[in-house]
C-alpha cells in the first residue's frame, strides 16, 4: 500500500483560484513602492501638479527678474528726475570726483553729477525703447496682415520690399538713415523704428497665413463681413501674440541701438543726458582711472536690455 498523503502538505500546495480581494494590489504596484510595500529610494516620487503649486517666482524666475528690473527703471525714470539736480549744471571745481555720499556715481570732466545724468537718461532711453517697439509693432503688424491675408501681387510686392530692407542689419540700416535725415531725437526714433519694422511684417504675415485658413474666418465671411473687416477685426487680433513677444525683445534691442549710435557720434548728441552719450564721453577717462564716468551708464544699458530680453524670452517660451 502506498503511503497516505499528508493533509497539511496538500493544503500548503493547493493553489487558490479565487479572485483576489478588491483592495489587493500586485506586489510592487504603484510608483515609489517596492515589493514589500516600502518606498523605493531609486524611483522618482509622484510629482503630478507639483509645478503648478510652486510660487510664481520659482516657476518663472527670469520673468519676475525682468519685471522687477523694468519696474525699477520705470520708477526711476518717472520719479527720479524730481529728486536729482539738473544734469546740465557744470562745476569745474569738482571735476572727476570719485563716487561719494555727495555724488553717488561721481562727477565727469565738466563736474556734472553722473548719477543725475544717468537718472535723466533713464527717462529718455526707456521711453525711446518702448516707443520704437510699439511703433514698429503697429506699423509692421498692419503691413503684415495686409500682405498675409490678401496675398497675390500685394503680398509679392510687400515681401520683396521687406526682403530688401532685411538685407541690411538693423543697426547698419539705422546708421544709414540717421546719417541721411539727421541725428535729432525724433529722427533717431524714426530711423530705428524703420530698421525693426520688417521683423514684425514677417512675423505677422506668417501667423496670418495660418489664421486665415481657420473656421472662424469662414464663419465671418458667411456672416457678411468684408475682407478688410475680417482682416483687421478678426484675423489681426488673433495673430498678435508673437508680435507682443517680439515687441518686448525689440524694446531692448532699440535701447542698445540708440546707445550704439550715440557712442559712434551719429546718434543723439551731447550734452543731452543719454546713456550712449555718457559712455562715449566717459570711455577715454577709463584709461586715466576715472572709470565711473562710463561704467554706471554702461551698466544701466545692460540691465535695461537684459530686463526686456528676460520678459520676451519667457513670454515666448509660454507661446503667448
SULGI-V441032 format. One line per field, one symbol per residue. ss: DSSP state (A for helix, B for strand, O for the rest). phi: phi as a letter, one per 20 degrees, with the letter a starting at -180 (. if undefined). Layout:
BEGIN
ss = ???
phi = ???
END
This chain:
BEGIN
ss = OOOOOOAAAAAAAOOOOOOOOOOOOOOOOOOOBOOOOOBOOOOOOOOOOAAAAOOAAAAOAAAAAAAAAAAAAAAAAAAAAAOOOOOOOOOAAAOOOOOOOOOOOOBOOOOOBAAAAAAAAAAAAAAAAAAAAAAAAAAAAAAAAAAAAAOAAAAAAAAAAAAAAAOOOAAAAAAAAAAAAOOOAAAAAAAAAAAAAAAAAAAAAAAAAAAOOOAAAAAAAAOOOOAAAAAAAAAAAAOOAAAAAAAAAAAAAAAAAAAAAAAAOOOOOOOOOOAAAAAAAAAAAAOOOOOAAAAAAAAAAAAAAAAAAAAAAAAAAOOO
phi = .fffffgfffffefdfdffffgefcgfmfnfndefenefefedfffcfnfffeffgfefcfffffffffffffffffedggfddfffefdbfecelffgbgfcgdncefenfffffffffffffffffffffffffffffffffffffeemmfffffffffffffffeggfffffffffedodfggfffffffgfdggffffffgfffgeffeefffffffffnfffffffeedffgedegfffffffffgfffffffffffffnddfdfegfbgffffffegffffdoefffdfffffffffffffffgfffffffemf
END
